[in-house]
Amino acid sequence: MTDLNLYEQKKVAVIGGGAAGMMAAIHAAYMGAEVTLFEKNDRLGKKLRITGKGRCNVTNDSSTEEFLQNVPTNPRFLYAALNRFSTSDTMDFFEGCGVPLKVERGKRVFPQSDKASDIVKALACRMSECDVKVVTDKITDIDIVDGEVRGVVAGDKKYLADAVIVCTGGRSYSMTGSDGDGYKFARRAGHTVTELKPSLVPIVCEGKLCPRMQGLSLKNVSMKIVRRDSGKTVYEDFGEMMFTHFGITGPMVLSASAHLPDISDRIYEAHIDLKPALDEAALDARIRSDFQKYNNKDFINSLGDLLPLKAIEPIVEMSGIDPRKKVNSITREERRALLGAIKCVKLSLMGFRPIEEAIITKGGVAVNEVSPKTMESKLVRGLYFAGEVLDLDAYTGGFNLQIAFSTAVVAGENAAQ
């Protein structure tokens, strides 16, 4: 137990009541600080409640080395934070709060209840136990005098603070309150904010194929992202995806978006294999079996056992076979054309959906202006940053929430020192 009499109790203000903000507040309070958390929404963890389709992929049960391989932007900055608060520390924290966890495919960690609200409740309860004061007010500025933090401003009211931790998130999911305030605070304090782009975001596709298959959700399919000019595969994955009125989305698509710097020049195609578990010989055998079963049917009425209903007409068109041709008269070459259509649905990629629809924001407060060991600004004493507001982002799988937790723990502890 820390001896609180060794130093004067510090006042710490935390801006933002999301994953990073709540974790920072808790750890600042653990160190004996008087902590006030400011959240402009009427409840805490609004974005956290909807992550992972409401299940909350809280972390990834991987080693530090594995973890950093999934961080494309500034991974080295995270070494100290991950060493201080690792993925196993996150798991221990929540299980210690009474939230049993489970590990799924890809080492993704979820609450056993599959309820993101349990994660939010755990953080809120721990804050309450630590006497963190929560103020539902919108911070409009940080009071900085002679290069040192003095407090925060909400409207006409000033709150004194020895340290301020900015945990405002990015610009993604703006409906949850992530409207970019943190970037404004950082710029006013003299910080550089790198270009903000959407990441882990749905992809817009050209043509009418996606609208025709709108709402079709696929599991256990594979996808390659291929450059049209060279034929080079730049990304491939296996898993789930969904067709929408504008293009494609789902876990596999969101992951792909993080690997693509820009697709507005339309040089990329998605190649989707609807039957990746079957090689061409096995799929051909399956098609022949179905054709034998529906020998006297029209071609378009023979694919119900093989394909989802919404995919049948588009695949028939791609195959070039007359939909009313009798199955018993389909040639070997036509059957090969059908096989090719099933194994490679081609979509031309046009661009990303708006940043407001992204799961995370790529870009943020430049990390070379922040201490990786303390998360304190190198420009302003007493100013700290944690979570998505920093220029850090990772792939899907619980990595981005872990970044929020690790940087928040470091910021909270050091702000209270």
N, C-alpha and C positions, 0 to 999 in steps of 0.2 A: 504493500500500500504506500502510495506517495505521501510524504509529509507535506501537507498544504501550508504549514507555517514557514517553510523554507523560502517562500516567495510570496509577493503580494498577488492576490487574486486578480487575474486579468479579465477584461470584458472583451468577448469575442462576438462579432456579428456575422452570421452566415446568411448569404443571400441565395435563396432557392431551397425549396423543400422537396427536392427529388432524391434520387438514390445517393448522389454525391453529397448533397446538402445535409441530409439526415445523418449519414455516416460521419461526416466532418463534425457536425454538432455533437454527436455522441462522444467522439474521441477527444474533442476539445474539453468537454465536460469531465471525461475520465481523468484528465490532467488537472482538474480543479478550477477550470475557468468558469466564469459566469457567462453563459451562452444564451444568446437570443437568435432565433431563426426567423427570417422574414420570408413569407410565402404569399404571393399575391392571389393565388387561387383560394377557393374556400375550403379546400382539403389538400392534404399532403399526398405526394407520390402519384399525381394524376397520370403522368406518362408511364410510370413504373407499373401502374395497374393494368395497362393494356399491352405491355411488352410480351413477346412470345405468344401472341394470340390469347392474352389473358392468363398464361401459365407461368410466365417469368423465368426465362433461362438465366438463372442468377449468376452462374460462373461456368468455367470449363475446367474439368478435373485433369489438368495437364501440368507438366513441369514448366519451369520458367522458360527453358529453351524452346519447348513446343509452343508455349504461349506467344513468345515474341515472333515466332515464324508466322503468326496470324495477325500481326500488327504491321501493315505496310507503311504507316506514317510515323516517323520518329520513334522506332522501337527502343533504341538505346536509352532514351530519356526515362524509360520506365523501369530500368534495372533496379534502382534503389527503392522505388515504391513497391515493386513486386517482392523484393527481398524483405521489406518491412511488413507487408500484408499480402500474403500469397493467396492462391486459389484455395488451398486447404484451410487457411485462416478464415476466409470468407465462409466456407462450409462449416467450420467449427463455430463461427459467430452465430449463424442462423440456427444451427441445431442447438446451440446454447440458449437461444431465445425461444426454444420450444417448437421450431419448424423442422420436422424431419425432411431430409432431402433424398433424391434418387438420381442416379447417373444413367443417361440414355445414350443412344447412338452418337458417335462423335464426341464422347466424353462430356456431353451437355448436361448440366446440373439443373434440376427443377425441384420445387417443393413436391413432396409426395402427394399433396392434396390437389396439385395442378391448379392452384389458385394464387395468382400474383398478389391478391389482396392480403394473403398471409405474410408475405414478405414486407409489405407496407405496414401492416399492423405490428410486426416484430420491431421494425425500426422506430415506429411511433411510440410503442410501449417502452422501449429502451430509452428513448429521449425523455419520456415522462419520468422514468425512474431516476434519470440523471438531472432532473430539474431544469431541462432546457425549456426556455420560454419561447412560445410560438406566437408571432405577431402576423396577422393576415393583413398585410399592407404592401403596397408596391413601392419598392425603393427606386427613387428617381436619380440619385447621385451618391457618390462616395465622397466624404469630406476629407480632402488631402491638403495639409498645410506644410510647407517647407519639406516636401518629399516624404512626408510621413502621414499615415492614416490617423484620423481623429474620430471617425464615426461614419454614419450613413444618414442620408436624408430621404424622408418619405413625405412628399408634398411639402408642407411648410414646417414639418416637424423634424428635429435633429435627434439622433440617438448616438450618444457617445460610445466609442469602442476603441480599444487598444489595437485590435486586429480585425480585419474584414476578410472573409473567405467568399470568393465569388464562385457559386455553384449553379449558375443560371441555365446550364444546358446549351444546346446549339440553336439552330433555326428550324430543325426538323420537327414535325408534329406540332406546328404552331398553335393548334387548337388546344393543346395542353398547357400553353403559357410560354413555350420556348420561342420567344419573339426576337431574340438577338440582343436583349438588354446588356448581357455580360460583355459583348463586344464593344458596345458604346462606353461602358465603364472603363474597359481596358484601354481604348483609344484615348479617352480623356486623361487617363493616367500616364499617357505617353507610350503605350505598348503598340507593337505592330500586330495587326490581325491579318493573317494570310487569307487568300481567296477562299470564299465559302462556296462549297459545292455539295450537291446531294450525294449520299452514299448509302448502300443497302436500300435501293430504290427500284420501283417497278420500271419496266422498259417499254417504250412506245415502238410499235411495229408498223411497217407499211402494209397497205393492202387491206382486203376485206376478210381474210381468213380468220383473224382473231375475233372480230365482232361476230362472225358466224358461229364460232365455238365458245362465245362468251359464257362464263359460268362453269365451263368444263374444268374440273379439278382432276389432276392426274397424279398418281403415286407410282413409284418404282419405274420412272422413265429416266433416260439419260439425255444430256444436252451438251453440245459443243458450241463454243463461240469461235467462228472461223473468219479470217480475213479474206475478203473476196479477191484482192489483188494477188496474194501469194498462196492462198489455200492453207495457210498456217493456222493451227488450232491454238488460240490464246488462252482458252479456259475450257475445262470440262468438268462435269459433275453428274451425280446420280441422286435422285430423290423426288421431291414434290414440286409441282408448279400449277399455275392456273391461267386460263385464257380470260381476258377481259375485253371490254369494248374498245380499249386503246392499244392493247398489246398483251404482255405477259407479266405475271407476278408470281409470288410464292418463294419459299426458302431458297431453292436452287437459283432462281432469277435474281433475287436480292444479293446473293453471294457473288454471282457473276458481275453485277453492276460495280462492285467494289474493286474488281480487277480491270475495269475498262476506264481509262482516263477520259475519253471523249468518244461519243459514237454519232455525233451530229453530221459527220462527213459521209455517213452511210456506207462505210467500207466493211462493216461487220454483218455476218449472218448467224442466226441461231439454227443449228441442225438438231432436231429432236427425234430421238429413237423411241417410238412408242412401245417397242418390245425388246428392250436390251437384254433380257434374260435368254432370248432365243437367238442363236446365230442364224445365218441365212438358210442353212440346210434344215435346221429344226423348224424355223418359221415356215419354210416352204412345205414341209411335211404337215404342219398344222393347217396351212391354207388348203392343201389337197384333201385333208381329212374333212374339213368343213365343206369344201366343194362337193365331196362325195355325199355328205349328209344332205346338202341342199341342191342336189344334182339338177332338178327340174325347175328351180326357182330363178327369178331374175337376179342378176349379179348384185344389185343394190340390196336385195333382201337376203343375201347369204352371209353377211358380215357381222350380224348381231352378237354372235358368240365370241368374236375376236376383238371387236372395237366398241368403245362407248358410242351411244346413239348419236351424239352431236358431232362425232368425228367421222361418221360413215360417209356422208355426202361429200365433204371436202376430200377425203382420201380417194373416193371413187373418181372425183374430178382429176386429182393429181395423177392417178393411174392411167388416165386417158381411155379407159374401157367404157363402152356404152353401158350406162346403168341398167338398161332393159335387156341386155344380152343375156341369154340363158347360160347358166353356169356350165352346163355340159358342153358348151361350144367355145369356152374360153381357151385360148391357146397357151402354150408354155411361155411364149414371149410376153403375153399379157399378164400372166401370173407373176412373172419376174418384175414387171412394171409395178404391180400391186405391192409386191414385197419391198421394192425400192421406196415406194411412197410411204409405207409404214415405218421403214427403218430410217427415213430421213425426211422429216417435215421441215421445210426451209422457211425461215422468217427473216425478212430484211429489217435490221434494227435502225431506227430513225433518231432516237434520243431518249433521255431520261424524263420521268415525270418530275413535277416541280419539287423543290427542296422541302416544301411543306408536307409532302407525302413520303419523304425519306425517313428511314428509321434513325439514321444518324447524319451529322453534318461533317463533311470533310473540310478541314481548315479550322482556323481559330487563333487564339493567342499564341504568338510565336514562342516556342519552348526554349529558344536560346536566350530569352529574356526572363526566364523563370528558373529558380534553383531546383534541380531534380531531387535533391536530398530533403528539401523543406517545402517545396511548392510556393515559396515566397517570391514575389516580384524582385527582380534585380534593380528595378527603377524606383520603387516606392516601398519604404519600410512599413511592415505591418499589413501589406496587401498580399493575399494568397489566392491561388486559383486551383480548382479541382474539377475533374469530370470533362464533359463534352465541350466545354467552353475553350479548352486547350486544343492545340493543333495535334490531336491524337485520334486515330480511328482504327478499327480492326474489322475483321470479317465476322460473319454471323457465328454463333455458337457459345455465347455467354462472355465473349472477350471484352466487349465494350462496357458491360456492366462492371466487370472486374476492374477495368481501368478506372471507372468512376469510384469504386470502393477503395482501391489502393491509393490513388492520388488524394482522396478525401481523408483517409486515415492519417497520411503524412501531413497534409495541410492542417487538419484539426489539432494534432499533437503539437506541431511546431508553432501554430498560432497561439496556443495556450502557454507556451514556455515563457 
